[in-house]
């Protein structure tokens, strides 16, 4: 009886020792994996900094630097995770087989992301816009200044300080307007005068407004012309050119000055009106 009890205690002690040894070994491997992950994260940051500095020294565009940085970050983290999985005892061949068998399902699940990735590559290659350009996207009507071109999306900043995130696939596959692609921009406004006003004098007054404005580009056309004959007014078109930086302040200023100049010259800007004739 005593020998049986002694044998049972010995087996239990061996089991406890085995479990303790296995748990200790597993805990050591987990701690080492965490340490290696931390080291890998720091190496990834260092590699990203080196690549970023190299691209900036090569005078690469900001959008290209942002795109490559996000791509390298994603690729290196995938490699790091695969290496850690292999260290923890997961067979590399099993990982490859698993990825291969799941490739079709993953492809279907992330086809939108792959489309955005391809769109980002096309944006960098074809360069329909760059960081700092003001664009208007046709399918959604969103517009703003490009602040960032990432691997899957592009970030815009609107006039009222809102952030708009657009997928690269949508930007690459739909038409868009790059407002600031050129160094200057044409301004067109419509000014209405009454039918009884002196047309030639009104054109002289509006032309003088364009000539006095310092931001108006004097080497490009400045026109004042009759654009249409409305039901209540003669509509005059006022056309000139500004640099991109001066466009909106210049447009607002010229519009205001046209109103003030016509008031000073005594030229009426009519309200919409309708003549009614009564017959007995």
Backbone torsions as a table, in degrees:
resi	resn	phi	psi	omega
1	UNK	NA	-42.6	-179.8
2	UNK	-67.6	-37.6	178.5
3	UNK	-64.7	-37.1	178.3
4	UNK	-65.1	-43.6	178.9
5	UNK	-63.9	-39.7	179.9
6	UNK	-64.5	-41.3	178.3
7	UNK	-64.9	-39.0	178.8
8	UNK	-64.7	-41.8	179.2
9	UNK	-64.9	-37.4	179.7
10	UNK	-65.2	-42.9	179.1
11	UNK	-64.2	-41.5	179.1
12	UNK	-64.8	-40.8	178.4
13	UNK	-63.7	-40.4	178.4
14	UNK	-64.4	-39.6	179.0
15	UNK	-64.5	-42.6	179.5
16	UNK	-64.4	-42.2	178.9
17	UNK	-62.7	-40.4	-180.0
18	UNK	-65.5	-45.8	179.5
19	UNK	-64.0	-42.1	-179.8
20	UNK	-63.2	-43.1	179.3
21	UNK	-63.8	-41.9	179.0
22	UNK	-66.0	-42.4	179.4
23	UNK	-64.8	-40.3	178.9
24	UNK	-64.1	-42.2	178.8
25	UNK	-64.3	-43.0	179.5
26	UNK	-64.9	-43.9	179.0
27	UNK	-61.6	-39.8	177.4
28	UNK	-62.0	-43.1	-179.6
29	UNK	-66.1	-37.7	179.1
30	UNK	-65.3	-45.4	179.3
31	UNK	-62.8	-40.8	178.7
32	UNK	-66.3	-37.6	177.7
33	UNK	-64.3	-40.1	177.4
34	UNK	-63.9	-42.0	178.4
35	UNK	-62.8	-44.0	178.6
36	UNK	-64.6	-35.9	177.6
37	UNK	-63.5	-43.4	177.7
38	UNK	-61.9	-42.4	177.8
39	UNK	-63.6	-42.0	178.6
40	UNK	-61.3	-39.7	178.7
41	UNK	-62.0	-43.0	179.2
42	UNK	-66.0	-38.4	177.2
43	UNK	-64.7	-39.6	178.5
44	UNK	-62.3	-43.7	177.5
45	UNK	-60.6	-41.2	179.9
46	UNK	-64.8	-44.3	179.6
47	UNK	-62.9	-41.2	178.9
48	UNK	-62.4	-40.6	179.0
49	UNK	-64.7	-42.2	-179.5
50	UNK	-63.1	-46.0	179.6
51	UNK	-64.0	-43.0	180.0
52	UNK	-62.0	-44.3	179.2
53	UNK	-65.2	-39.4	179.0
54	UNK	-62.9	-42.2	179.9
55	UNK	-68.2	-36.6	177.8
56	UNK	-68.0	-36.7	176.1
57	UNK	-65.7	-30.2	177.6
58	UNK	-83.4	7.0	178.7
59	UNK	59.4	39.0	175.4
60	UNK	-72.8	154.0	179.4
61	UNK	-66.7	153.5	-179.1
62	UNK	-61.4	-40.8	179.4
63	UNK	-60.9	-40.6	178.5
64	UNK	-66.1	-40.2	178.6
65	UNK	-62.3	-44.4	179.7
66	UNK	-63.6	-42.9	-177.9
67	UNK	-64.9	-48.9	-178.7
68	UNK	-63.5	-38.7	179.7
69	UNK	-61.9	-45.6	-179.7
70	UNK	-67.3	-36.0	179.4
71	UNK	-68.3	-45.5	179.8
72	UNK	-63.3	-40.4	179.4
73	UNK	-59.6	-48.3	-179.1
74	UNK	-63.9	-43.7	-177.8
75	UNK	-65.7	-42.4	-178.2
76	UNK	-68.5	-35.7	177.1
77	UNK	-66.7	-36.4	175.9
78	UNK	-63.6	-44.5	178.7
79	UNK	-62.1	-42.2	179.9
80	UNK	-61.8	-44.3	-179.9
81	UNK	-64.7	-40.2	177.9
82	UNK	-64.4	-40.3	178.9
83	UNK	-65.5	-41.1	178.5
84	UNK	-66.4	-39.4	177.3
85	UNK	-62.6	-40.4	177.9
86	UNK	-65.8	-38.1	178.6
87	UNK	-65.6	-35.9	-178.2
88	UNK	-76.8	2.9	174.2
89	UNK	107.5	-2.0	178.0
90	UNK	-76.7	126.1	-177.5
91	UNK	-66.1	130.8	-179.7
92	UNK	-61.8	-37.6	178.8
93	UNK	-63.9	-35.9	178.6
94	UNK	-67.1	-38.1	178.6
95	UNK	-63.5	-45.3	179.6
96	UNK	-62.3	-43.1	179.4
97	UNK	-63.7	-41.1	179.1
98	UNK	-64.2	-43.9	178.5
99	UNK	-64.7	-36.9	179.8
100	UNK	-66.9	-43.3	-179.8
101	UNK	-68.5	-30.9	-179.1
102	UNK	-91.9	1.2	-175.5
103	UNK	-59.5	-44.1	-178.4
104	UNK	-64.6	-45.2	-179.8
105	UNK	-64.3	-41.8	178.9
106	UNK	-64.8	-40.3	179.7
107	UNK	-61.2	-41.8	178.0
108	UNK	-67.9	-36.6	-177.3
109	UNK	-71.5	-33.7	-174.6
110	UNK	-112.2	23.5	-178.4
111	UNK	-61.6	-32.0	175.6
112	UNK	-65.3	-40.8	178.7
113	UNK	-66.9	-39.4	177.4
114	UNK	-64.6	-36.5	176.5
115	UNK	-64.2	-39.4	178.4
116	UNK	-68.1	-36.9	176.7
117	UNK	-62.7	-46.7	177.9
118	UNK	-62.9	-38.1	177.2
119	UNK	-63.3	-38.7	176.9
120	UNK	-63.1	-40.2	177.4
121	UNK	-63.2	-43.5	179.1
122	UNK	-62.7	-38.7	179.1
123	UNK	-62.4	-41.9	-179.7
124	UNK	-70.6	-33.0	-178.2
125	UNK	-78.9	-49.6	-175.7
126	UNK	-83.0	-24.8	177.3
127	UNK	54.6	56.4	174.5
128	UNK	-68.5	-21.0	175.0
129	UNK	-156.2	163.1	178.6
130	UNK	-129.0	168.9	174.1
131	UNK	-61.2	128.9	-177.1
132	UNK	103.8	-15.5	177.9
133	UNK	-78.4	151.3	174.8
134	UNK	-101.4	120.1	-175.7
135	UNK	-124.8	156.3	174.5
136	UNK	-126.6	120.1	-178.0
137	UNK	-92.0	134.2	-169.0
138	UNK	-78.4	-38.8	-171.7
139	UNK	-69.4	-36.6	-179.0
140	UNK	-106.7	-15.3	-177.4
141	UNK	78.1	8.1	179.7
142	UNK	-76.3	146.8	178.8
143	UNK	-149.1	155.7	179.3
144	UNK	164.8	-179.5	179.3
145	UNK	-87.6	130.5	-179.8
146	UNK	-70.9	121.0	179.1
147	UNK	-108.5	-21.3	-175.3
148	UNK	-160.2	135.5	174.2
149	UNK	-117.2	107.0	-177.4
150	UNK	-101.5	-177.5	-175.0
151	UNK	-67.2	-32.6	-177.7
152	UNK	-116.8	-17.7	-174.1
153	UNK	-146.8	164.8	175.3
154	UNK	-121.8	137.9	-176.7
155	UNK	-106.2	130.0	177.9
156	UNK	-114.8	152.5	174.0
157	UNK	-119.4	120.3	-177.3
158	UNK	-81.6	172.7	-179.9
159	UNK	-61.5	-34.4	-178.4
160	UNK	-94.2	25.3	170.9
161	UNK	66.1	35.6	172.9
162	UNK	-103.0	144.0	179.0
163	UNK	-95.2	126.4	178.7
164	UNK	-115.1	128.6	179.2
165	UNK	-111.5	119.0	-178.0
166	UNK	-116.5	135.1	176.9
167	UNK	-67.1	141.4	-178.5
168	UNK	-63.4	-32.3	179.0
169	UNK	-61.4	-40.9	178.6
170	UNK	-66.0	-41.4	-179.9
171	UNK	-67.2	-34.6	-178.1
172	UNK	-77.7	-26.3	-174.0
173	UNK	-102.1	-4.2	179.8
174	UNK	-122.3	157.8	178.9
175	UNK	-73.6	149.2	177.1
176	UNK	-146.5	161.2	179.3
177	UNK	-112.3	122.8	174.2
178	UNK	-95.7	99.5	-172.4
179	UNK	-68.5	-36.6	-172.4
180	UNK	-101.7	19.0	-178.9
181	UNK	-66.4	-31.2	179.8
182	UNK	-99.3	161.1	-175.8
183	UNK	-76.5	-20.9	-179.3
184	UNK	-135.8	167.6	-174.8
185	UNK	-145.5	140.4	-179.2
186	UNK	-84.7	139.3	177.2
187	UNK	-110.0	133.4	175.0
188	UNK	-130.3	125.8	172.3
189	UNK	-131.6	158.9	179.1
190	UNK	-114.3	128.7	178.1
191	UNK	-120.6	127.8	-176.9
192	UNK	-103.8	139.0	174.0
193	UNK	-126.9	160.7	-179.1
194	UNK	-72.9	160.4	179.7
195	UNK	-67.7	-24.1	-180.0
196	UNK	-85.6	-4.7	-178.0
197	UNK	-78.1	158.9	178.0
198	UNK	-75.9	107.5	-174.3
199	UNK	-63.9	-45.9	-177.9
200	UNK	-63.9	-40.4	179.1
201	UNK	-65.0	-39.7	179.2
202	UNK	-62.3	-41.0	179.0
203	UNK	-66.3	-37.3	177.2
204	UNK	-65.3	-40.9	-179.4
205	UNK	-64.2	-45.2	-178.5
206	UNK	-69.7	-35.7	176.2
207	UNK	-63.7	-39.2	178.4
208	UNK	-63.5	-34.6	177.5
209	UNK	-61.7	-42.9	179.6
210	UNK	-67.6	-37.0	-178.5
211	UNK	-70.7	-30.3	-177.3
212	UNK	-83.4	-20.7	-177.2
213	UNK	-76.3	122.5	-174.9
214	UNK	-69.8	-26.8	-177.1
215	UNK	-82.0	-17.0	178.1
216	UNK	-67.1	130.3	-179.8
217	UNK	-73.4	111.1	-173.8
218	UNK	-77.1	-15.3	180.0
219	UNK	-86.5	-1.5	177.0
220	UNK	-115.0	167.3	-173.4
221	UNK	-61.1	139.4	172.4
222	UNK	-126.7	115.7	-172.6
223	UNK	-127.1	143.2	166.8
224	UNK	-128.5	120.7	-171.8
225	UNK	-146.0	159.7	176.3
226	UNK	-80.8	112.8	-176.8
227	UNK	-89.1	-32.0	178.5
228	UNK	-165.7	161.2	175.0
229	UNK	-108.0	101.9	-176.1
230	UNK	-80.9	177.5	-179.9
231	UNK	-70.6	-26.3	-177.6
232	UNK	-125.0	-2.3	-173.4
233	UNK	-159.4	163.4	169.1
234	UNK	-95.9	120.1	-175.6
235	UNK	-95.1	121.3	179.7
236	UNK	-104.1	134.2	174.8
237	UNK	-92.2	133.6	177.4
238	UNK	-116.5	121.1	-173.1
239	UNK	-130.7	134.7	174.2
240	UNK	-158.6	-177.7	-177.2
241	UNK	-125.6	142.1	174.4
242	UNK	-127.3	158.2	166.7
243	UNK	-69.3	160.8	-177.7
244	UNK	-58.2	-38.9	-177.9
245	UNK	-68.7	-28.1	-176.1
246	UNK	-97.5	-1.0	-167.7
247	UNK	-61.7	-59.5	-174.0
248	UNK	-67.1	-46.5	175.0
249	UNK	-60.0	-37.2	179.7
250	UNK	-67.3	-41.1	179.8
251	UNK	-64.0	-44.7	179.2
252	UNK	-63.9	-40.9	-177.9
253	UNK	-67.7	-44.7	-179.6
254	UNK	-64.9	-40.2	178.3
255	UNK	-59.7	-44.9	179.0
256	UNK	-65.9	-43.1	-178.2
257	UNK	-66.7	-31.5	176.4
258	UNK	-63.3	-43.8	178.3
259	UNK	-62.8	-46.2	-178.8
260	UNK	-65.0	-39.5	-179.0
261	UNK	-67.7	-40.3	178.4
262	UNK	-67.4	-38.3	176.5
263	UNK	-62.4	-43.0	-179.1
264	UNK	-65.7	-33.5	180.0
265	UNK	-84.0	-2.7	179.0
266	UNK	75.3	24.9	179.7
267	UNK	-97.3	124.6	-173.3
268	UNK	-79.2	134.8	169.2
269	UNK	-102.4	105.5	-167.5
270	UNK	-78.6	156.0	168.6
271	UNK	-83.8	156.2	172.0
272	UNK	-57.1	133.1	-176.2
273	UNK	-144.4	163.6	179.9
274	UNK	-141.1	130.3	176.5
275	UNK	-89.0	128.2	-179.6
276	UNK	-115.2	123.6	179.4
277	UNK	-108.1	125.1	179.0
278	UNK	-99.8	131.9	-179.9
279	UNK	-117.7	127.9	-179.0
280	UNK	-74.7	NA	NA
